[in-house]
Amino acid sequence: MLDNWLKPVDIKNILSLRNLSVHQWGRVADIHLKKLPELSQVKLAIVGIEEASANAVRRHLYTMTAPVKKFPIADLGNFRKVHPEFIIPVLTELLKSNIIPIIIGGHHAFTYAQYKAYQSLNDLINAVVVNERIAYTTDRRKKDKDYFYLNKILEDKQHFLFNLSHIGHQTHFIDAKTLSSFDKKGFECIRLGKIKDNLQEVEPLIRDADMLSFDISVLKQSEAPGHQLPSPSGIFSEEACQIAYYAGMSDKMRSFGLYGFHPPHDMRDQTAQLVAQMIWYFSDGYCHRLEDLPINAQKFTRYAVNVKHTKYELVFWKSNKSERWWVQIPTISNKKQKRHQVIPCSLNDYNMACRGEIPDRLLYASKRFV
């Protein structure tokens, strides 16, 4: 079926695989050169939306050393048509096969296609978006549905989104009504300054996500010039790679999209190299998954905290394997919401509860169950 949707990698215009060692990515990965790879053992699959963007990334990715010797990854090539309705069936097929698609290139509006691919899985899902702007508007006069793709997601009649977390926005680009609207829905927004203060605090949001959409615009122009609207402010390449690693390590993460890369603006292939590094760190994170879920008493330590001046007893769980933390939401939920009732948190959240403070993360989560 996928043959009709995907075309082979044009390897002649990228590099010579013969010049690579047996340890490098281009020799370890199963690449769609003439026929599609056998997918029965594949866990990760690269797919390119815009061929120029994807091939620029491949040129650097293929020369990197593979994270592990037996690496269950395939490069399925590029989409034959650059259109959301063409992309959704392929991503859906991969998700149903328990294969994580790594999507390269294209406008950030393709996040909507990434989201719609989950529709047939019959689960409420959590999404994380990393972008310098929140692509949502409360102004109904604005008609650019592709730019404001979050409106399409949040107003989708076939609603299966449980939570949306936004990371990296720059406050001077965002109007107060947008932030207020997200706050009422219980959607957490982490601005750029907070990332700079403590990047580790975004890890629980990413650990709880089923999909992540990363727009290159969130990076400083000096780090990644290959974007149509680059900004002098933003995160550094090391922080981007750390976010990718967090996403790879998440036991729930089932798709990873990298959008907004525009090769004509990319001086010295700097952005292409960075996107390749992010894919490497996502894959490395996947190879180091610790399978903390589901939570059970044998593998976790339970901590009960009575919060002062409230009727709440908060139950925290700490993994004996990874030392990561979760907290149980003290609310009644229906069957579909059950998988979201225990949410990832941080040691800082636990310490706040011990001081009699209710963590913001818990307050946001509680709003989603109303």
C-alpha angles and dihedrals in degrees: 000000000000092000089075092055105036132054125206124267110266092228095173090068093047111045144303112276089200090069092058125093122239089255096058124100096245091059098039098047121077102240127199099237104142105347133018116270121252103264103196093100098031119114101171127037129188117214126179123215099186110033097213093053095044094047092049088056093045090055088067100029094057092057094055122098112258114249092237135012096244100043115179097211135123133190105219096188128233135321114261090221128033099222131114094232089055093049101047098070092053094049090046091052091051093048092050088052091052091246117139111226117216104202120204128197137351135100117309088249086081085076084084090060090048089052095046091054088073093057097097095048092081094224132118104241139205120223132194122201122193111197140132089236132039104239093214131099136192090198107099091195091072107093103181097114093172093056093043093047092150088068088059091051096046093044096044109133091215091062116190101145114116101174139008121194121189122204132190106015118158110230095221089064097050130078120221094241091062093052091046091051092052091046092055090052091051092247111149118223118195112197124215094258093058091052089053091050096050122354092182091071091070092056094084091053091052093043089057095051131104093195137019127202115195120190116200089222089081089072125085113261090240089058099043117012093169096099132099094231105029119182131209089226127063146091126314127248092253090056091049091052091048090053089050090050091050089052093050092050094052111107089209099049111112104165137027122197126191111193142171099045109147112186098198089067095044110110114207091349089283096145093044089054092049094049088050090052091050090053089049092052093045089052092045089051089052091052089054098049110142099200094230092164135123099042115232134169094246095058099034139056115228121220121187117198124189106211112220119247092012137086091235128118106189117207115209125188125204120196113235088207104048102013089230120145137232132180129206117233108232097224142099113257137183124245095270093051095051095095089057098049094089108054132188115255139164137254086253090061090053092048090050090053090050088056091053095258124127109227117239088234090064093047092053092047093050091057090059092061095053 
